[in-house]
Amino acid sequence: MNLTSSLVDEIIGTTGLRNIESSHFAGRHNDFFVYVEVQTHLSRAMMRLRVAGLDGNTRAALEQKIASGFSRQNYSILYEENEVLVIIPANTDWVKRIRELMDVITVFLSENGIHADSQAEKITIEQIPESIPHVEMETAKPSIGMGVLGSFLGSVPGVIGWFITSIASLDGFMVQTPEVHSYLSARFLLAIIITCGSYWGFLLLSGSSRKISALISSPITILMIYFVNRFSYAFLFFTAVSNLSVEKAFMRTYEYLKSYDLTKYYLGTLFLGYLLSALTYLFLYKARENFWKRKT
C-alpha cells in the first residue's frame, strides 16, 4: 500500500479532512475533531476522536451501533481513556468507509450528549511526528521476476525438509518389505512451510499486493510440492535398485511406484500436501485481519 497523490486527493475529497502533513489528515466533522493517520506499512488507516467523557455504557452502545452497519472484518474499535480509536483495513472502499464511520460515530455521540474535547485539535497536532516528508510519490512497479525468484527461494527450506524426512522414513524398507513398512507419512505437513516460504518470498521481493502474491506464487508452490514428492520417491528407488541412475529413477517413478505397490501412498501424500497448501494460502490471506486489531 502506497500513499500516492491520487490517494491523498481521494481521502480529502471523500472525508472532507485536510492533509496536514504526510500521511496525516484532520478536520472538524459534526463539531468533533477527527484525526486520521494512513499507516501504509500496516495497510490500514487509524481514526481518532477525542471526547470530554465516555462511560462504559456509552461505549457498549456505540459498538452496537457500528456493528449494526459494518462487518467486523472492515473495522475494529479501541479506546484510550476518552479517545475513540477506529482501525480501518485498506481493502475495498476503505476511504469511503472512513467517511461513513465518521458520520455514524459523530452523530451517535452528539445524540447521546457526548461533547468533543475542546483541546483535541491542539493535543493531536502536537503528537504528529516531525520531519516526515510530504506525500510519498509513486513507487516503482512490482517486479514479478524478483517475486518468482523469491517464491522459489522461499520454498526451498520446506522442500529440503520434505526430502530429508522422506529419506529418513522409507530408505532401506521400501523394496525389502513394502507391505510392512509402507505408510502414509506425515511429511505432507511440510507443505505448510513450502507454502509460507513461497508466498512470503514472492511478497517481499516483488513488492506486489497480497492478492497477486497468492495468485502467482501458488503455481510455484504446486510445482515444488509435486517435484519434491516425486524426487523423494525417485531417490529412494535409486538407493534401493542397483544400476539405476537418479535421472532414470525420476523418469520412471510411476513404473516403480506401481511395481512396489506404493502408488496410493505417493498420491495420498501429494493430495494431502496440496490440500494443506490451499488451506495455508487461505489462512495467510484471511487471518492477517487479526493484526489490524492490535494497538499501536
C-alpha positions as CSV (number, residue, x, y, z in Angstrom):
1,M,0.0,0.0,0.0
2,N,1.4,3.4,-1.1
3,L,0.2,6.9,-0.2
4,T,0.2,8.4,-3.7
5,S,-1.0,11.8,-4.7
6,S,-4.2,10.4,-6.2
7,L,-5.0,8.6,-2.9
8,V,-4.4,11.8,-0.9
9,D,-6.8,13.6,-3.2
10,E,-9.4,10.8,-2.8
11,I,-9.1,10.9,1.0
12,I,-9.5,14.7,1.1
13,G,-12.4,14.7,-1.4
14,T,-14.3,11.8,0.4
15,T,-13.8,12.7,4.0
16,G,-13.6,16.5,3.9
17,L,-10.4,16.4,6.0
18,R,-7.3,18.3,5.1
19,N,-3.8,16.8,4.6
20,I,-1.9,18.4,7.5
21,E,1.3,16.5,7.0
22,S,2.4,13.5,5.0
23,S,0.0,10.6,5.9
24,H,-1.9,12.7,8.5
25,F,-5.4,14.1,7.8
26,A,-7.5,16.1,10.2
27,G,-10.5,18.4,10.4
28,R,-13.8,19.2,12.1
29,H,-16.8,16.9,11.4
30,N,-20.1,17.5,13.2
31,D,-18.2,19.6,15.7
32,F,-15.8,16.8,16.6
33,F,-12.2,17.0,15.7
34,V,-11.3,13.9,13.6
35,Y,-7.7,12.8,13.0
36,V,-6.8,10.1,10.5
37,E,-3.4,8.6,10.0
38,V,-2.8,6.3,7.0
39,Q,-0.4,3.6,8.1
40,T,0.9,2.4,4.8
41,H,3.3,-0.2,6.4
42,L,0.3,-1.9,8.1
43,S,-2.1,-1.4,5.2
44,R,-4.7,0.3,7.3
45,A,-5.9,3.7,8.5
46,M,-6.4,4.7,12.1
47,M,-9.1,7.3,13.0
48,R,-9.1,9.1,16.4
49,L,-11.8,11.2,18.1
50,R,-11.2,12.7,21.5
51,V,-14.3,13.4,23.7
52,A,-14.9,15.1,27.0
53,G,-16.1,11.9,28.7
54,L,-17.1,8.4,27.7
55,D,-18.6,5.8,30.1
56,G,-18.8,2.1,29.7
57,N,-22.5,2.0,28.7
58,T,-21.9,4.6,26.0
59,R,-19.0,2.6,24.7
60,A,-21.1,-0.5,24.5
61,A,-24.0,1.3,22.8
62,L,-21.5,2.8,20.3
63,E,-20.0,-0.5,19.4
64,Q,-23.5,-2.0,18.9
65,K,-24.5,0.9,16.7
66,I,-21.4,0.5,14.5
67,A,-21.7,-3.3,14.4
68,S,-25.3,-3.0,13.0
69,G,-24.0,-1.3,9.9
70,F,-20.5,-2.6,9.3
71,S,-18.9,-6.0,9.1
72,R,-16.3,-6.7,11.8
73,Q,-13.8,-7.5,9.1
74,N,-13.9,-3.9,7.9
75,Y,-13.1,-2.2,11.2
76,S,-12.1,-2.6,14.8
77,I,-12.7,-0.2,17.6
78,L,-10.5,0.6,20.7
79,Y,-10.4,3.1,23.5
80,E,-7.7,5.0,25.2
81,E,-9.4,6.8,28.2
82,N,-11.7,9.3,26.5
83,E,-10.4,8.7,23.0
84,V,-12.1,6.6,20.4
85,L,-9.8,4.8,18.0
86,V,-11.1,3.1,14.9
87,I,-8.9,0.9,12.7
88,I,-9.9,0.5,9.1
89,P,-8.1,-2.1,6.9
90,A,-7.2,-0.8,3.5
91,N,-9.4,-3.2,1.5
92,T,-12.3,-2.4,-0.8
93,D,-13.9,1.0,-0.5
94,W,-11.9,1.7,2.7
95,V,-11.7,5.5,2.1
96,K,-15.5,5.7,1.7
97,R,-15.8,3.6,4.9
98,I,-13.8,6.2,6.8
99,R,-16.3,8.8,5.9
100,E,-19.2,6.5,6.8
101,L,-17.7,5.7,10.2
102,M,-17.1,9.4,10.8
103,D,-20.8,10.1,10.2
104,V,-22.1,7.3,12.3
105,I,-19.8,7.9,15.3
106,T,-20.1,11.7,15.5
107,V,-23.9,11.6,15.1
108,F,-24.2,8.9,17.8
109,L,-22.0,10.9,20.2
110,S,-24.0,14.1,19.6
111,E,-27.3,12.4,20.1
112,N,-26.1,10.8,23.3
113,G,-24.9,14.1,24.8
114,I,-21.2,13.4,24.4
115,H,-19.2,16.5,23.8
116,A,-16.0,17.0,21.9
117,D,-12.8,17.7,23.8
118,S,-12.1,21.3,23.3
119,Q,-8.3,20.7,23.4
120,A,-8.4,17.7,21.0
121,E,-7.1,19.6,18.0
122,K,-4.2,21.1,19.9
123,I,-3.2,17.8,21.5
124,T,-3.5,15.8,18.3
125,I,-1.4,18.2,16.2
126,E,1.3,18.3,18.9
127,Q,1.5,14.5,18.7
128,I,2.2,14.4,15.0
129,P,5.8,13.2,14.3
130,E,8.2,15.8,13.0
131,S,10.4,15.7,9.9
132,I,8.2,13.4,7.9
133,P,8.4,14.0,4.2
134,H,5.3,15.1,2.5
135,V,3.2,12.8,0.3
136,E,5.1,9.7,-0.9
137,M,5.3,9.7,-4.7
138,E,4.5,6.7,-6.9
139,T,6.9,3.8,-6.2
140,A,8.4,1.5,-8.8
141,K,6.2,-1.1,-10.3
142,P,6.1,-4.5,-8.7
143,S,8.8,-6.9,-10.0
144,I,7.2,-10.2,-11.0
145,G,10.6,-11.6,-11.9
146,M,12.0,-10.9,-8.5
147,G,8.9,-12.2,-6.9
148,V,9.2,-15.6,-8.8
149,L,12.8,-15.8,-7.6
150,G,11.7,-15.0,-4.1
151,S,8.9,-17.6,-4.2
152,F,11.4,-20.3,-5.4
153,L,14.0,-19.4,-2.8
154,G,11.4,-19.2,0.0
155,S,10.0,-22.7,-0.7
156,V,13.5,-24.3,-0.7
157,P,13.7,-24.8,3.1
158,G,10.4,-26.7,3.2
159,V,11.5,-28.8,0.1
160,I,14.7,-29.8,1.8
161,G,12.8,-30.7,5.0
162,W,10.4,-32.8,3.0
163,F,13.2,-34.6,1.2
164,I,15.1,-35.4,4.4
165,T,12.0,-36.6,6.1
166,S,11.1,-38.8,3.2
167,I,14.6,-40.4,3.1
168,A,14.7,-40.9,6.9
169,S,11.2,-42.5,6.8
170,L,11.4,-45.0,4.0
171,D,15.0,-45.7,2.9
172,G,16.0,-49.3,3.1
173,F,12.5,-50.6,3.6
174,M,10.6,-49.8,0.5
175,V,11.9,-52.6,-1.7
176,Q,12.6,-55.2,1.1
177,T,9.2,-55.2,2.9
178,P,6.9,-52.7,1.4
179,E,3.8,-54.4,2.7
180,V,5.1,-53.9,6.3
181,H,6.9,-50.6,6.2
182,S,4.9,-48.6,3.6
183,Y,2.6,-46.0,5.2
184,L,1.3,-42.5,4.6
185,S,4.0,-40.3,6.1
186,A,3.2,-37.1,7.8
187,R,5.8,-35.3,5.8
188,F,3.0,-33.7,3.8
189,L,2.7,-31.3,6.8
190,L,5.9,-29.6,5.4
191,A,3.6,-28.2,2.7
192,I,2.9,-25.5,5.2
193,I,6.5,-24.4,5.2
194,I,6.7,-24.6,1.5
195,T,3.6,-22.5,1.0
196,C,4.5,-19.9,3.6
197,G,8.0,-19.6,2.1
198,S,6.7,-19.4,-1.4
199,Y,4.1,-16.8,-0.6
200,W,6.2,-14.5,1.6
201,G,9.2,-14.9,-0.7
202,F,7.1,-13.5,-3.6
203,L,5.5,-10.8,-1.5
204,L,8.8,-9.5,-0.1
205,L,10.8,-9.4,-3.3
206,S,8.1,-8.4,-5.8
207,G,6.5,-5.5,-3.9
208,S,3.2,-6.8,-5.2
209,S,-0.1,-6.9,-3.3
210,R,-1.0,-9.9,-1.1
211,K,-3.6,-11.0,-3.6
212,I,-1.2,-11.0,-6.6
213,S,1.4,-12.7,-4.4
214,A,-1.0,-15.5,-3.6
215,L,-2.2,-16.0,-7.2
216,I,1.3,-16.0,-8.8
217,S,3.2,-17.9,-6.0
218,S,0.6,-20.7,-5.9
219,P,1.6,-22.4,-9.2
220,I,5.2,-22.3,-7.9
221,T,4.1,-23.9,-4.7
222,I,2.2,-26.6,-6.5
223,L,5.2,-27.4,-8.7
224,M,7.6,-27.5,-5.8
225,I,5.4,-29.9,-3.8
226,Y,5.0,-32.1,-6.9
227,F,8.7,-32.1,-7.6
228,V,9.9,-32.9,-4.0
229,N,7.3,-35.6,-3.6
230,R,8.3,-37.3,-6.8
231,F,12.0,-36.8,-6.4
232,S,11.9,-38.2,-2.9
233,Y,10.5,-41.5,-4.1
234,A,12.8,-41.5,-7.2
235,F,15.8,-41.1,-4.9
236,L,14.6,-44.0,-2.7
237,F,14.4,-46.2,-5.8
238,F,17.8,-45.0,-6.8
239,T,19.3,-46.1,-3.5
240,A,17.4,-49.4,-3.4
241,V,17.7,-50.7,-7.0
242,S,21.1,-51.5,-8.4
243,N,22.4,-50.0,-11.7
244,L,19.7,-47.3,-11.6
245,S,20.6,-43.6,-12.1
246,V,18.8,-40.8,-10.4
247,E,17.6,-39.4,-13.7
248,K,16.1,-42.8,-14.8
249,A,14.6,-43.2,-11.4
250,F,12.9,-39.9,-11.7
251,M,11.6,-40.5,-15.2
252,R,10.3,-44.0,-14.3
253,T,9.0,-43.1,-10.9
254,Y,5.4,-44.1,-11.7
255,E,6.6,-47.5,-13.0
256,Y,8.4,-48.3,-9.8
257,L,5.6,-47.0,-7.7
258,K,3.2,-49.4,-9.4
259,S,5.7,-52.3,-9.1
260,Y,6.1,-51.9,-5.4
261,D,2.5,-51.1,-4.7
262,L,3.3,-47.5,-3.5
263,T,1.1,-45.5,-5.8
264,K,-1.6,-44.9,-3.3
265,Y,0.9,-43.6,-0.7
266,Y,2.5,-41.4,-3.3
267,L,-0.8,-39.9,-4.5
268,G,-2.2,-39.7,-1.0
269,T,0.8,-37.7,0.2
270,L,0.6,-35.4,-2.9
271,F,-3.1,-34.8,-2.4
272,L,-2.8,-34.0,1.3
273,G,0.1,-31.7,0.6
274,Y,-2.0,-29.8,-2.0
275,L,-4.9,-29.6,0.4
276,L,-2.8,-28.3,3.2
277,S,-1.2,-25.8,0.9
278,A,-4.6,-24.5,-0.1
279,L,-5.7,-24.1,3.5
280,T,-2.5,-22.4,4.3
281,Y,-3.0,-19.8,1.5
282,L,-6.5,-19.2,2.8
283,F,-5.2,-18.6,6.3
284,L,-2.4,-16.3,5.1
285,Y,-4.7,-14.2,3.1
286,K,-7.6,-14.0,5.6
287,A,-6.0,-14.3,9.1
288,R,-3.9,-11.1,8.6
289,E,-7.1,-9.2,9.5
290,N,-6.2,-10.1,13.2
291,F,-3.1,-7.9,13.0
292,W,-5.2,-4.8,12.3
293,K,-6.8,-5.2,15.7
294,R,-3.6,-4.7,17.8
295,K,-2.9,-1.4,19.5
296,T,-0.2,0.8,18.1
